[in-house]
Amino acid sequence: MAHMKDDALEEDEENLDPLSPLFNDEYSQSSEFRVKPKITLGSVDVPTFCVRFDYNDKYIAAAKGDGTIQIYNLFTGKMSYICNEHMENPMPTTIIRWRPI
């Protein structure tokens, strides 16, 4: 019974009108504005499960599927540190946190 309610909710959400006339396919296709990444951090060869900014927003840490934690400097766009690089039995790192100062 609950499954039928979920399907009905999904159908209702698909039929909703946009919040604004600016949010429709016609506007987005004809828009002059394009979003381009400023920098690309890392590669897509290994999945990333979690990312966290440090307290000063200078670094971002990425928890990777091969068990590594890659830490990038956001000002330079380069990897500053890598943790767990040579694990004997690598397992995915799924969550990370920065320690308080």
Secondary structure, DSSP 8 states (H G I E B T S, - for coil): -HHHHHHHHHHHHHT---SSTTSSHHHHHH-S-----S---S-SSS-EEEEEE-TTSSEEEEEETTS-EEEEETTT-SEEEEESTT-SS------------
